[in-house]
Amino acid sequence: MEVRKFKKVMAANRGEIAIRIFRACTELGIKTVAIYSEEDKLTLHRYKADEAYLIGRGKGPIDAYLGIDEIIDLARKKEVDAIHPGYGFLSENPEFAEACERAGISFIGPTAEIQRQLGDKVAARKVAVSAGVPVVPGTEKPVTSEEEALIFAKSCGYPVIVKAAAGGGGRGMRVAYNQKELLEGLKSAASEAKAAFGNASVFLEKYLEKPKHIEVQIMGDKHGNIVHYFERDCSIQRRHQKVIELAPSPSLSPEKREEVCAMAMKIAGSVGYINAGTVEFLMDKEQNFYFIETNPRIQVEHTVTEAVTGRNLVQTQILVAEGHKLSDPEIGVGSQADIELRGHAIQCRVTTEDPANNFAPDFGTLKVYRSPAGFGVRLDAGNAYSGSRIAPHYDSLLVKITTWGLNFHTAARSMHRALQEFRIRGVKTNIGFLENVITHKIFLDGLCDTSYLDENPELFK
Ligand code: ADP
């Protein structure tokens, strides 16, 4: 296979991830194209690209970024070679990946076929089982009746969790401790899933009590080579959504690390994985791993992996999509042994949300925005600058902050110092809450599991 160098890449996204993609392209000598909705006409990602075009006139703030035909027509007209979908929006829509390829535009991500095999949680569980990787006990198919659900719950015992097959971002999930909650949960998860993903299909899993969330970053080239970049620990969650992410996990011994990475590689290998992806597991108190899902895209928390491996994952995605082998000098991963872990990294998601008011999103003008810098501090910001407008239409991520240190405690101290340096006025943020967590004993002892935030409400004050 020939390497086809890209001259121009479009980010079919907005906010920090669009900017992250433009930076990766610019360093590779590739021209960049932004798209923006009417609501985003003053947002920063528009100005960070070499060219920018308005899309979705009259369509609404979210739909603008979902218009496959319009985005592809524009890309064609502007002679774009490849499209990076970022995360969210069209990133896991196999029809978009196919439409790109049909138009002769490379899709920077896994093929539509891989997305179909792994994007749906029920389908992905099957892939894991065939690859010999343990899954959380669950239904083999989506549940189609209340009886089926009750039979499963009876056989494995409560609590159980109802999950949307197409789920993501913690939506379409309900935990049930008894029959009544299960019957309610089935209905509400299905209707939430239908509204959010256009697919009401749900299945059940045994609900593990107080697990840790451990996920493995993988990358495959188009020549059959796959590697992993070790794990991230994303146990610090609110409503099943990640808030703070760590790499590596402070809880794993080298043997356990090897075990979970080998499981992820088995799954990736069994589908001939191409481009970036994440294989997610829950780990119970006895440190048994259970596969839960695969995310066939770059994730919000990829920065912590970049910090501890020194590898630019978004650039690798682009180079792999051009047809490079992982072992080519541009990427420089001759074998798995070339990917080494060094130190510890922590990412905090700074959001425009009010922790004292149940994390309700806040809007308005950022009157003051002064950000931290210094040793081991990386910022990936969306629309963050003094005077910017925070609109109510999109998710409330303002800036991601990633700190690195030789050990977990130095990374945590850098994070604390960096959070203290922020000066943000005009909209409420979760910074005070993040500081509470970063300095909390349970966090510093590396003991957080997925129930940590729920069990420590004093952190929200
Ligand atoms: P999403 O795709 O919405 O992110 P996931 O399947 O990745 O959903 O799960 C998100 C989080 O929900 C997990 O990290 C975990 O905290 C919780 N969770 C999911 N499945 C289970 C389970 N079977 N038992 C306990 N917690 C679970």
Residues whose N, C-alpha, C, O or C-beta is under 5 A from the ligand:
A	BS01	ADP	V136 I161 G167 G168 G169 G170 R171 E205 K206 Y207 L208 H213 H240 I292 E293 T450
